[in-house]
Every structure is written in structure tokens, then in C-alpha cells.
């Protein structure tokens, strides 16, 4: 395909912070926190030089509201929509509730999903998972972040909290001149002309705005970053050589200890939890950049957003970088070892040489531990997640 978005000026919009999802009190006497997430058609302003974009949003906004919930605190969410059900990525929930887009939920009385949140503190996200069109619905706005916390833990560790903890949703998009989103319908040579499973666009988006800026104090900030792009991988770094990232967590929760790095790689749907210290950059602007490349990509997107560091802090920064973090190692007692292969012959996606809707022949037992050796036989990076729970990477 051959498409170019209108040329847009970067760093002229302030970064928006998605609001925190608020529970409501249902009339059925249930005391568990209850949330309502309604999928609606919205007009969203990605850039002042573009007309508003018609797209989908949760509760009327894009990205959707951010959930802040506690470990082992069950909640219920009413998903009200006219498209297939949302898919919570990385959640440990009842398998009967793990909708994969085959069922359809029309507009009408809301249907709730229960989330026990019985897992370690971590950075998750939620998104639409309609079978065959997940990529379209996420691209059109149906995604948001979901943070699980242990009460008092972040304060005990001395980590930045409140206004100094900021979610960043990274995406890329194509636009038409009328502000509408462009999604290619004809892919690379040899692909079926309707099925375009992946592409990289030419405009960087952070929290629903084109290459925004953020005013920060000269102090430590915590960023929860999600790669919500269709296909693009990011390799994040700062333009300033002496400004680094301190990694404290990833998809499954906290790391064993903080790790200082100059670059952070993010594959599709991957999350990272990190600290950035702006203390030594008073009255300066610093730039978050991307240097990830694919050999077939025409759009590298080196510029993502700008941080304008103020001259002083509102109050003393008492946060610290802890020496150790509350990491839970993998269990030592292994009940079974399996080998899984990923293959992609002729645009088919196979797991152990089986199609998605093939018969179920793996039956893990509750409360046992397995080692899965996953072998990627395709020619591209493929992030892995397992429905209904998390896993520990051991090699």
C-alpha cells in the first residue's frame, strides 16, 4: 500500500493523562466494587490541525479510563457494547469468562465479568478481542490500562506515586486529510488482498495525541508504558546520553531488583514499569526517541514526545530507587514439561501444527507447575501471553 498522512507539527499538545476508572454502587446489594465500561462512538482530536476523528472509545474517551485495583480485591466490570467482548490481557480469571471473540454481546442490559485480582502487583491492559478483527478495534480506540497494586507497597518501597506515576500508551496511526483513520486493505505482495494482519504507520501517538509534550518537575517519575501499536516494535531511549531508565517491572510484575539501562525494547502488547530521574535537567527539554527498525518498514518514527523540565519541585522529592523488589521466583517443583511450536505457513497461524479452532489436547491441572519450551519457527518476533494467568520467564 502507499499512503502518507498529512504533515503535522510535533510537541504542540500537552500529554493527556487518562482518568482513573470510578466504581459505582449497584442496586443488587453486592458490596464488591463495580465498574461500568461502555463502548461508544466518539469524536477524538488527535491533533489541532486535523479534523476530529470518528472512532470508538470506552466511556467516551481514548485511551479508556485506567483501572487502579488492589491485589486480592475482587471487582466486577459491566461491559456495555455492541461489538464482541473485551479481552483482559494477562489477567488470572475464571476460564468460563475468558471470551475470545466468538460470542457476541449486543447492546442491551450490561453483562458483568468478575476479576478476583489474585495475582502480583503488575501493569496490565484491556482491549477488545473480537475474533478476526481485534487489530481493527484496538486501532480504532478500544484499549486502556489496568494497574494492580498491593496497598502501601509502593510507598514502602519509596517509589513515585500519585501525579508522579504516569501511564503512557504508545501507538502509531495513519490519517486521511479529513481526520479519519486509514487502515490498509491491500498488504505486501503475495498476501491475500483483504487480510492485512500487520503494518507500521507514519504518525506517533502517545495517550491519544500526536507526539505530545509533558511538563515535569526536576525529580523522579514513574512511567507505566504500554506498546499498544498494531505491529510496531519500539526501542526507547533519550536523546540526552546521561539520562537513563531504571527498570523496576515488566508484564508479570516487579523485577528482582532495579536495572539501569540506556534503551528499552517493547514488542507488541508488552508493558514496562520504569523510573526516570529528571533532577539534573532543570529548565531543559529532553526528548524520548525510538530507534527500532524493521527491514520492511518505511516509517521509522524516531521522535515520540518531549519532556519540559521545570526549574523547581513543588515539594521535596523523598522517593528512592530500592535495592531489591518484591519479585516472586518460579516454583521449583515441576510437574510437566511441554514443547510448543509457532509456525506461519501461507498466512495460517499454527500452534503445535494445529489451527486456532482445532481440538483441545492439552489439559494442565490446577495448582501444578509446568515448563513450556516455546519455539518460534516464524520469521518475526512474536510476543507470547497465556490466557487466564501469568508465567515466569526462566530462560
PyMOL commands that set and color helices and strands:
alter all, ss='L'
color gray80, all
select helices_A, chain A and resi 95-97+134-139+153-157+162-164+345-347
alter helices_A, ss='H'
color red, helices_A
select strands_A, chain A and resi 33-44+53-58+67-70+75-80+86-89+111-115+122-128+143-149+165-175+181-182+203-206+209-210+213-216+220-227+234-238+245-250+253-261+264-266+271-277+285-290+303-309+336-343+350-351+370-376
alter strands_A, ss='S'
color yellow, strands_A
deselect
rebuild
show_as cartoon
